[in-house]
Each structure stands twice: as C-alpha cells, then as structure tokens.
C-alpha cells in the first residue's frame, strides 16, 4: 500500500483526506463528516467506507483525528440503507421504527462525541490505546474480539435469563466496585 501512494499521488491524497481550513479550524471535520455520509450512501455500506480508509491511517496518509469524522459520517450514512429497506418491506411501520431508531441512535452519538472538540479526545484516546496494545501484544486483538463478541454477550444473555433481582444485585456490586476504583 505504501508503494502505491508515493510522490504526487500521496501528496494529493494526504491533503484531500486531511482536509483543514486555517480560517475556520473545525470546518474541515464537518466537510469530512459529510464526505463520509455521502460515500457511505453511494456504497450503501459503512464497512466498505471505513475498511477502505483504515489502512490509509496505518500508512500515515490520514491522521487518526481526521479518520474520526469519516467514521462518524459513515455511521450516519449507513442508516439510509435501513430506511430504504424499511420502505421496501411489507410492514413499513415497524421497519421505519427500527430504521429511525438506528438513525437517531447514530445522530445522538454524533451530537455527544463530535461537535465539542474536547469530547472527541475520549474515543480517539481509546482508539490510540487499543492500537498501541495491538501493536505491542500480538495476542491482544484476538483476545479483545473474543471477549467483546463472545464472552460479554454470553454473560449478558445469561444475566437476562437470571432475572431482574440478580441483575440489580450484580449491577449494584459492579457500580460500587467501579466507584471504589475511581475514588
């Protein structure tokens, strides 16, 4: 990938993908967010958008701070696929409820993490931490994926079968343990 992006192509791609307007500092991020929405609507897949651009972060063509708006835009853009599917379904009302829940979930998440610049530091620092862990420990990505997509869902499923009282007691204990850890 590095051999493909050399010379003028690399300079052009880097200036385009790391868009910044000096007169209005954060305007470039909103343009990149809109670009992420547009590309995802065209491709009808946020996975294609993010998995195409993520390696460019790895080779240094896109900064992590500029990949964040692309990803947020891709998450918003992918909701259009759900809306189109809902409109084509036999039960439009239920389909639109689900599609709009998906849209509003992504919009609310965007409103929490994107408009205020210091709030962007939270997901960006988490991404940097996980990236450095993956670079330092070869087993970490596999363990992380196994934990997040197998172990935790099974635990939550078993807790849902256990009932409200068990979840309340375990949740309270977990909350007190986290509170003790913070204090």
N, C-alpha and C positions, 0 to 999 in steps of 0.2 A: 504494500500500500504506500509505503514511503517513496518507493521508486516511481510510482505513478504521479505523485504530487511533488514535482520538483520544478524549479525555475519559475517562469511566469505563471503557470497554472497554479502553483502553490501560493504565490503572492496574491493572485486574483481571488482564489477560493478563501484564503485566510482573511482578506479584507472584506469580502462579502459575508462570510459566516460569522465574523467577529464584529459585526456592524456597531458603530458607535458614532454619535453626533456630538461633537465637542460643545456646541452651543446649548444643547438640551441633553444633559447626561444620560437619562434613562429612556429616552425616546427610542433608541436602537433596540432595547429589550422588548418594547411593545411591538416594534416592527417585526422582530424575530418571532414573537409570540403569534402574531397574525400570519407570518410565513409558515409556522408550524401547523396552525389551523388549516391554512389553505392547502399545503402539501398533503396533509392527512385526509382532507376531504377528497382531494383528487385520487389518492391511493386507496381510500377507504380502509386504512389500517394504520393505527398508531405504532404498531410493532414494526412495520416497514420503515416508517419515518425515523423512529428512534434507533433501530438496529442498523440503519444505513449511516446515520450520523455519529453514532457512538464510537466506532473505530477511528473517526477523524479526530475525536478528542484524544484518543490514545496516541496518535502520531503527532499531536500538537497543532493541528490545523484549526481546531475550535477550542476555545478555552472552556473550562467547566462552567464558568459563570455565564457564558453565552449559550451553552447547551441547555441550561435550565429553562430559558424561555421557549426553546424549540420543544422540549419535552412537555411543558405545561400546555403549549399550543396544540401539540399532538393529542394530549389527553382531552382537550375540549373538542378538537376536530373529529375525533373518533365517535363522539356521541351522535353525529349526524347519521352514521351508519345505522345505529339503533333506531333513530327517528324514522329513517326510510324503511327499515324493516317493519316497524310498527304500523306505518301507513299501508304497507302491503299485506298485513296479516288479516286473518279472518275476524279477529277480535281487536279492533283498533283501539277501543277504550283502554283495555288492560295493557296492550302493547305500548300505547303512548304514556301511560302511567309509569311503566318501567323505564322507557326511554327518557322521559323528562326527569325521573329520579336520578338517572345516570348523568344527564346534562347538569342538573342543579348540584349534584354532588361534586362534579368537577369544577363548576363555576364557584361554589363556595370555597372549595380547597384553593382555587386560584386567588380568590379575594383574601384568604387568610395568609398565604405564603408569598404572593407575588408583588402586590402594589407597594408594600413598605419594604424598602431596601434592606434594613437590618433583619427582617424576618426571613429573607432569602438565605441568610447565613446558616440557619438551622438545617434545612435539607442539604445545602451544599457542604457543610462540615460533616454531616453524616455520610454523604457520598465519598468525600475525601478519606474519612476514617475507614469505611468499608473497602475502598480501593487500595489503601495502603496495607490493610490487613490481608487482602487477597494477593497483593504483590509480595508480601513478606512470608506468608504461610500458604503453601500450595494446597493444603487440605481445607483451608477455610471456606472457599466458595462452595465446595460440595457439602460441607457441614452446615453452612448457612442455608443453602437451598433445601436440604433435607429437613432442617429444623423448622424453617418458615412454611414450607409447603407440605410437610408430612406430620411432624411431631406436634406442632402447635394446633393445626386443625383437628387432629385426633383428640388432643386434650380438651379443646373447646367443645367438640362433639360429645365426648364423654361427660363433661360438665353439664351440657344441656340435657343429657339423659338423667343426670343425678337429681336435678330439681332446683328450685329457687333457693331453698334453705342452704343447700351445700354451696351453691354459687355465692350466696350472701356471706356465709362464714369464710370461705376461702378468699373471696374478694376483699373482705374486711381485713383479714390477716395479711394479704398481699399489700393492701393500701398502707397498713401500719408499718410493715417492713420497709416499704419504699419511703415512707415518711421518716422513719428512723435512719435510713441510709442518707437521706438528704440533710437532715438536721444533725 
